């Protein structure tokens, strides 16, 4: 029985590898097709349909005849998946919105992570989850006046108090920033304005067992007595993506200087860790096979501990496709194919990512670098390090 399951698993992986490699050099266009289709659905802008027609013509009618049927089938599958995803999300959101009583001050229970709270000149705000009567959680943008005290070490809190729900204002003119649409792209339709906070209680299991386990691992960092200092807060942010009080005090200054993006977990963090740890363990006498097995597992754990930054998902996905292609495929897929596959998988799981700046910058700049970096440039140390991040 075990051998039969192993044989079926191997056959399935070989079939998947051959299917992926049969569309090499087409995954980038399929990725763009999915992004444009999602933009048309969620923003209800039918001008995107012209771009869709151009992409379909390019994929299905201007390529090699052997690829036309596969490209047409892939476009059809992507369209059906995105349409079903959009329909389900619209249905779920409409069902939740029917239970909302807007502009009425009453007692609400909000599940909120202190690391997501941003302090402004007039108060605080952060994305949390409103607990409804039936136990379901509705994502909202919560706001409050003044400051709010959190107990260090308790990441997920339940905030109770008098508040009122209201919708975000829409743009009053054409071609300007639409606050309502910006929140809708994150799956948020409502603002929760707190008039007063009556209690704050630790609820470690409110957002699920995995989130509670992650916060348990991060609890020693949260209780670190020196985290209020400037250097310690910067190190915790740079290594573990922790939003400490010390970093929140410096975030405004870093934003003014244009240095905020340096403190976001990116693919270079994982590349640096992989190289340093690989050399360290090999120098200590560990077997090359053992390092190759355990190091990816450690990087997966590290990315989960940091909250799955989009840069780590991009790099880990690309490395996983390289390993998969080495074992089951003919390694004919290019770096752009792997990047496009990872970006496409992210969109299929969470379509709203196509509107997030972090996703667009991470994958967009990676695609630009892959297009621009030539094979001979890998002789340069800096350019070689950049290219190895996306290969």
Buried (B, 14 or more C-beta within 10 A) or exposed (E): EEEEEEEEEEEEBEEEBEEBBEBBBBBBBBBBBBBBBBBBBBBEEEEBEEBBEEBBEBBBEEBEEEBBEBBBEBBEEBBEBBEEBBEEBEEEBEEBEEEBEEEEEEEBBBBBBBBEBEBEEEBBBBBBBBBBEEEEBBBBBBBBEEEBEBEBBBBBBBBBBBBBBEBBEEEEEEEEEBBBBEBBBBBBBBBBBBEEBEEBEBBBEBBEEEBBBBBEEBBEBBEBEEBBEEEBBBBBBBBBBBBBEBBBEBBBEBEEEEEBEEBBBBBEBBBEBBEEBBEEBEEEEBEEEEBEEEBBEEBBEBBBBBBBBBBBBBBBBBBBBBEBBEEBBEEEBBBBBBBBBBBBBBBBEEBBBBBBEBBBBBBEEBBEBBEEBEEEEBEEEEBEBBBBBBB
